[in-house]
Amino acid sequence: MATVLVVDDSPIDRQLAGGLLQQGTEWTVTYANDGSAALDSIRSNPPDIIVADLQMPEMSGLELVQAVRKSASQIPIILMTGKGTEEIAVEALHSGAASYVPKRAMSTMLVETVQRVLTSFQEDKYRSDLMKRVVVRSESFGIENDVNLLLSLSRHIQQSLVDAWGMDRTDRLRIGTALEEALLNSLYHGNLGVSSELKEVDHDEFYRRAAERKITAPWKDRRIRVTTRVTLSEMSVTISDEGSGFDPSKLPDPTDPENLDRPCGRGVMLMRAFMDDVRYNDVGNEVTLVRRRNRKS
């Protein structure tokens, strides 16, 4: 049974909204007469959803949306709007409001809108709970030489870890950094065959040559193959390109003070710093990154 917090400085509108929400539903409706009182109520007894007037003194509905997003972002907010507030309503939607209902259409739209938003948010919660129970999740991708697709894949893999492990933001960013270094290496140095040494000499020429090869045979037809496997205890990602490969042992040591400003080896160093294991095949055109959930220092 859901709890709905109705926030409105007008006692008449407050009771009207509450009465509509209680008709034919099993929802529990609580009330607050302004935004500050709403925040106090959220802290002491968090509701499942908030229905708030957009125009209120002291703290407007827009300000309430912004405050809730900072302190209780998991609670959706539906705004009740009056005539002439459309522009503010759009700003509130951009700030994080889940939806809005014009006050003149409350009798026909309010309950339906609350039900739809509640269902959506509850489905998200069930999905999150379900994904935490995945035992093994395996996926395979074949990707063109497209930076945006590769970065999107990195974010997808990170989200898989958030789903399975509840990973915090810092660890997620570290893993994302390692993944992106490996994926971009497979693109620029692998499939497109552009040396990092050129980047040291002429940064612009490095990317100009890469852009040229992306539309020129044989480079343009190459693909990057990525296989991921996430379990309750470990993640492994294998990235293969169709380039000629390289010998990782011949990379300059990026920790040497003389090499700190050089791009050569930086990506591999970050991968090894943020992963538990980094393994290349004999040719050097395939790398496997391993990260364990309970990572040792």
LOFI-475254 format. One record per residue (C-alpha): x, y, z; residue number from 1. Coordinates in Angstrom, 1 decimal, always signed. Each point is the difference from the previous one (the first is absolute). Example, Ala and Ser with C-alpha at 12.3 -4.5 7.8 and 13.67 -1.06 7.14 Angstrom:
2
(node (+12.3,-4.5,+7.8),1)
(node (+1.4,+3.4,-0.7),2)
end
This chain:
297
(node (+0.0,+0.0,+0.0),1)
(node (+1.5,+3.3,-1.2),2)
(node (+0.3,+3.2,+2.0),3)
(node (-0.7,+3.3,-1.8),4)
(node (+1.1,+3.3,+1.5),5)
(node (-2.1,+2.9,-1.2),6)
(node (+1.6,+3.4,+0.3),7)
(node (-2.1,+3.2,-0.6),8)
(node (-0.3,+3.3,+1.8),9)
(node (-3.7,+0.1,-0.8),10)
(node (-2.1,-2.1,+2.5),11)
(node (-2.8,-0.4,-2.6),12)
(node (+2.3,-1.2,-2.8),13)
(node (+1.9,-2.2,+2.5),14)
(node (-3.2,-1.8,+1.1),15)
(node (-1.3,-0.2,-3.6),16)
(node (+3.2,-1.7,-1.2),17)
(node (+0.0,-2.3,+3.0),18)
(node (-3.6,-1.0,-0.4),19)
(node (+0.5,-0.9,-3.7),20)
(node (+3.1,-2.1,+0.9),21)
(node (-2.0,-2.0,+2.7),22)
(node (-2.9,-0.8,-2.3),23)
(node (+0.1,-3.6,-1.1),24)
(node (+3.6,-0.5,+1.1),25)
(node (+1.9,-1.5,+2.9),26)
(node (+2.4,+2.9,+0.2),27)
(node (+0.8,+1.8,+3.3),28)
(node (-0.1,+3.7,-0.5),29)
(node (+2.0,+2.4,+2.3),30)
(node (+0.1,+3.8,-0.2),31)
(node (+2.4,+2.9,+0.2),32)
(node (-1.0,+3.7,-0.4),33)
(node (+3.3,+1.2,-1.5),34)
(node (+3.4,-1.2,-1.3),35)
(node (+1.8,+0.3,+3.3),36)
(node (-2.6,-2.1,+1.8),37)
(node (+0.2,-2.5,-2.8),38)
(node (+3.8,-0.4,+0.5),39)
(node (-0.6,-0.6,+3.7),40)
(node (-2.6,-2.6,-0.8),41)
(node (+2.3,-1.7,-2.6),42)
(node (+2.8,-0.3,+2.6),43)
(node (-2.3,-1.5,+2.7),44)
(node (-2.2,-2.1,-2.2),45)
(node (+1.1,-0.3,-3.6),46)
(node (-3.0,-0.4,-2.4),47)
(node (+0.0,-2.1,-3.2),48)
(node (-1.0,+3.0,-2.1),49)
(node (-0.6,+3.7,+0.4),50)
(node (-2.7,+2.2,-1.6),51)
(node (+0.8,+3.6,+0.4),52)
(node (-1.4,+3.4,-1.0),53)
(node (+2.4,+1.8,-2.3),54)
(node (-0.8,+3.5,+1.4),55)
(node (+0.5,+0.2,+3.7),56)
(node (+1.5,+2.8,+2.3),57)
(node (+3.4,-0.4,+1.6),58)
(node (+0.9,-3.2,-2.0),59)
(node (-1.6,-0.5,-3.4),60)
(node (-0.6,-3.4,-1.6),61)
(node (+3.0,+0.5,-2.2),62)
(node (+2.2,+0.6,+3.1),63)
(node (-1.5,-3.0,+1.7),64)
(node (+0.9,-2.2,-3.0),65)
(node (+3.6,+1.3,+0.2),66)
(node (+0.2,-0.6,+3.7),67)
(node (-1.4,-3.5,-0.1),68)
(node (+2.3,-0.9,-2.9),69)
(node (+3.0,+0.8,+2.3),70)
(node (-1.2,-1.8,+3.1),71)
(node (-2.5,-2.7,-1.1),72)
(node (+0.4,-0.4,-3.8),73)
(node (-1.8,-3.4,+0.0),74)
(node (-3.4,+1.7,+0.8),75)
(node (-1.9,+1.1,-3.1),76)
(node (-1.8,+3.4,+0.0),77)
(node (-3.1,+0.9,-2.0),78)
(node (-0.8,+3.7,-0.3),79)
(node (-3.4,+1.6,+0.0),80)
(node (+0.0,+3.0,-2.3),81)
(node (-2.2,+3.0,-0.4),82)
(node (-0.6,+2.1,-3.1),83)
(node (+3.0,+2.0,-1.1),84)
(node (+2.6,-2.3,+1.6),85)
(node (+0.9,-2.1,-3.0),86)
(node (+3.5,+1.4,-0.3),87)
(node (+0.8,-0.6,+3.6),88)
(node (-1.5,-3.5,-0.3),89)
(node (+2.4,-0.8,-2.9),90)
(node (+2.9,+1.2,+2.1),91)
(node (-1.2,-2.2,+2.9),92)
(node (-0.1,-3.0,-2.3),93)
(node (+3.6,+0.7,-1.1),94)
(node (+0.9,+0.3,+3.7),95)
(node (-1.3,-3.5,+0.8),96)
(node (-3.8,+0.1,+0.4),97)
(node (-1.6,-3.3,-1.3),98)
(node (-3.1,+1.6,-1.5),99)
(node (-2.6,+2.8,+0.5),100)
(node (-3.8,+0.3,+0.1),101)
(node (-1.9,+3.2,-0.9),102)
(node (-2.2,+1.0,+3.0),103)
(node (-2.9,+0.5,-2.4),104)
(node (+0.3,-3.7,-1.0),105)
(node (+0.7,-1.5,+3.5),106)
(node (-3.3,-2.0,+0.1),107)
(node (+0.8,-1.9,-3.1),108)
(node (+3.8,-0.1,-0.1),109)
(node (+1.4,-0.1,+3.6),110)
(node (-0.7,-3.6,+1.0),111)
(node (+1.0,-1.4,-3.4),112)
(node (+3.3,+2.0,+0.0),113)
(node (+0.9,-1.0,+3.6),114)
(node (-0.7,-3.7,-0.9),115)
(node (+2.1,+0.1,-3.1),116)
(node (+3.0,+1.7,+1.7),117)
(node (-0.3,-2.4,+3.0),118)
(node (+0.0,-3.0,-2.2),119)
(node (+3.0,+1.2,-2.0),120)
(node (+2.1,+0.7,+3.1),121)
(node (-1.1,-3.3,+1.7),122)
(node (+1.0,-1.9,-3.2),123)
(node (+3.4,+1.7,+0.2),124)
(node (+0.4,-1.1,+3.6),125)
(node (-1.0,-3.6,-0.8),126)
(node (+2.4,-0.1,-2.9),127)
(node (+2.8,+1.3,+2.2),128)
(node (-0.8,-2.7,+2.6),129)
(node (-0.2,-2.6,-2.7),130)
(node (+3.4,+1.0,-1.5),131)
(node (+1.6,-0.4,+3.4),132)
(node (-0.9,-3.7,-0.2),133)
(node (+1.6,-0.7,-3.4),134)
(node (+2.4,-2.9,+0.4),135)
(node (+1.8,+0.4,-3.4),136)
(node (-0.5,+2.6,-2.6),137)
(node (+1.8,-0.5,-3.3),138)
(node (-0.1,+2.2,-3.2),139)
(node (+1.8,+0.2,-3.2),140)
(node (+0.3,+3.1,-2.3),141)
(node (+1.4,+0.6,-3.5),142)
(node (+0.6,+3.8,-0.4),143)
(node (+1.1,+2.2,-2.8),144)
(node (+2.8,+2.6,+0.4),145)
(node (-2.3,+2.4,+1.7),146)
(node (+1.2,+1.9,+3.2),147)
(node (-3.6,+0.7,+1.1),148)
(node (-1.0,-3.6,-0.1),149)
(node (+3.1,-1.1,+1.9),150)
(node (-0.6,+2.6,+2.7),151)
(node (-3.7,-1.1,+0.2),152)
(node (+1.2,-3.6,+0.4),153)
(node (+2.2,+1.1,+2.9),154)
(node (-2.9,+1.6,+1.8),155)
(node (-2.2,-3.0,-0.7),156)
(node (+2.6,-2.3,+1.6),157)
(node (+0.3,+2.4,+3.0),158)
(node (-3.8,-0.1,+0.4),159)
(node (+0.1,-3.8,+0.0),160)
(node (+2.4,+0.2,+3.0),161)
(node (-2.2,+2.5,+1.8),162)
(node (-3.0,-2.4,-0.6),163)
(node (+1.9,-3.1,+1.2),164)
(node (+2.3,+1.4,+2.7),165)
(node (-1.5,+3.3,+1.1),166)
(node (+3.3,+1.6,-0.9),167)
(node (+0.7,+3.5,+1.3),168)
(node (+0.7,+3.0,-2.3),169)
(node (+3.8,+0.1,+0.6),170)
(node (+0.6,-3.7,-0.8),171)
(node (-2.3,+0.3,-3.0),172)
(node (+2.0,+2.9,-1.4),173)
(node (+3.3,-1.8,+0.5),174)
(node (-1.3,-3.1,-1.8),175)
(node (-1.5,+2.3,-2.7),176)
(node (+3.5,+1.6,-0.5),177)
(node (+1.7,-3.4,-0.4),178)
(node (-2.7,-1.2,-2.5),179)
(node (+0.1,+3.2,-2.1),180)
(node (+3.8,-0.1,-0.2),181)
(node (-0.1,-3.6,-1.2),182)
(node (-2.8,+0.6,-2.5),183)
(node (+1.6,+3.1,-1.4),184)
(node (+3.3,-1.7,-0.3),185)
(node (-1.6,-2.8,-2.0),186)
(node (-1.5,+2.7,-2.3),187)
(node (+2.8,+2.4,-0.6),188)
(node (+3.1,-2.2,+0.4),189)
(node (-1.7,-3.3,-0.9),190)
(node (-2.5,+0.3,-2.8),191)
(node (+1.2,+3.4,-1.4),192)
(node (+3.7,-0.7,+0.6),193)
(node (+0.9,+3.5,+1.1),194)
(node (+3.0,+0.1,+2.3),195)
(node (-0.1,+1.7,+3.4),196)
(node (+3.5,+1.3,-0.9),197)
(node (-1.6,+2.2,-2.7),198)
(node (-2.3,+1.4,+2.7),199)
(node (+3.1,+1.2,+1.8),200)
(node (+1.4,+1.7,-3.1),201)
(node (-3.2,+1.4,-1.5),202)
(node (-3.3,-0.3,+1.9),203)
(node (-2.1,+1.4,-2.8),204)
(node (+1.6,-2.2,-2.6),205)
(node (-0.7,-3.1,+2.2),206)
(node (-3.7,+0.6,-0.1),207)
(node (+0.0,+1.2,-3.6),208)
(node (+1.6,-3.3,-1.1),209)
(node (-2.5,-1.9,+2.1),210)
(node (-2.9,+1.8,-1.5),211)
(node (+1.4,-0.7,-3.5),212)
(node (+0.4,-3.7,+0.6),213)
(node (-3.5,-0.4,+1.5),214)
(node (-1.3,+0.5,-3.6),215)
(node (+2.8,-1.8,-1.9),216)
(node (+0.5,-3.7,-0.7),217)
(node (+1.2,-2.2,+1.6),218)
(node (-0.3,+1.9,+3.3),219)
(node (-3.7,+1.0,-0.4),220)
(node (-1.2,-3.6,-0.2),221)
(node (+1.7,-1.2,+3.2),222)
(node (-2.1,-0.7,+3.1),223)
(node (+0.6,-0.1,+3.7),224)
(node (-1.3,-3.1,+1.8),225)
(node (-0.9,+0.3,+3.7),226)
(node (-1.1,-2.8,+2.3),227)
(node (-1.1,+0.7,+3.5),228)
(node (-0.7,-2.3,+2.9),229)
(node (-1.3,+1.2,+3.4),230)
(node (-0.6,-2.3,+2.9),231)
(node (-0.7,+0.7,+3.7),232)
(node (+3.7,+0.1,+0.7),233)
(node (+1.9,+0.9,-3.2),234)
(node (-0.2,+2.0,-3.3),235)
(node (+2.1,-0.8,-3.1),236)
(node (+0.0,+1.9,-3.2),237)
(node (+1.9,-1.3,-3.1),238)
(node (+0.6,+2.6,-2.8),239)
(node (+1.4,-1.2,-3.4),240)
(node (+0.9,+2.2,-2.9),241)
(node (+1.0,-0.9,-3.6),242)
(node (+3.3,+1.8,+0.0),243)
(node (+3.5,-1.4,-0.1),244)
(node (+0.4,+0.0,+3.8),245)
(node (+3.0,+1.2,+2.0),246)
(node (+2.4,-1.1,+2.8),247)
(node (-1.2,+1.6,+3.3),248)
(node (+3.4,-0.7,+1.6),249)
(node (+1.6,+2.5,-2.4),250)
(node (-2.1,+2.9,+1.2),251)
(node (+2.0,+2.7,+1.9),252)
(node (-0.5,-0.1,+3.7),253)
(node (-2.6,+2.8,+0.6),254)
(node (+1.0,+0.2,+3.7),255)
(node (+3.5,+1.1,-0.9),256)
(node (+0.2,+3.8,+0.6),257)
(node (+1.4,+0.4,-3.5),258)
(node (-3.1,-1.5,-1.5),259)
(node (-2.7,+1.6,+2.1),260)
(node (-1.2,+2.4,-2.8),261)
(node (+0.1,-2.7,-2.7),262)
(node (-3.2,-1.7,-1.2),263)
(node (+1.9,-3.3,-0.7),264)
(node (-0.9,-2.5,+2.7),265)
(node (-2.3,+2.3,+1.9),266)
(node (-3.2,-2.0,-0.9),267)
(node (+1.6,-3.3,+1.0),268)
(node (+1.1,+1.5,+3.3),269)
(node (-3.5,+1.2,+0.8),270)
(node (-1.5,-3.4,-1.0),271)
(node (+2.4,-1.8,+2.3),272)
(node (-0.6,+2.5,+2.8),273)
(node (-3.7,-0.3,+0.0),274)
(node (-0.4,-3.7,-0.9),275)
(node (+1.1,-3.2,+1.8),276)
(node (+1.4,-1.6,-3.1),277)
(node (+0.9,+1.1,-3.5),278)
(node (+1.0,-2.7,-2.5),279)
(node (+1.0,+0.3,-3.6),280)
(node (+0.0,-2.8,-2.6),281)
(node (+3.2,-1.0,-1.7),282)
(node (-0.6,+2.3,-3.0),283)
(node (-1.0,+3.0,+2.1),284)
(node (-3.3,+0.7,-1.7),285)
(node (-2.1,-1.3,+2.8),286)
(node (-0.2,+1.0,+3.7),287)
(node (-1.9,-1.4,+2.9),288)
(node (-0.8,+2.2,+3.0),289)
(node (-1.1,-1.6,+3.2),290)
(node (-1.5,+1.7,+3.0),291)
(node (-1.0,-1.8,+3.2),292)
(node (-2.8,+1.3,+2.2),293)
(node (+2.0,-0.3,+3.2),294)
(node (+3.2,+1.5,-1.3),295)
(node (+3.2,-0.4,+1.8),296)
(node (+2.2,+3.1,+0.5),297)
end
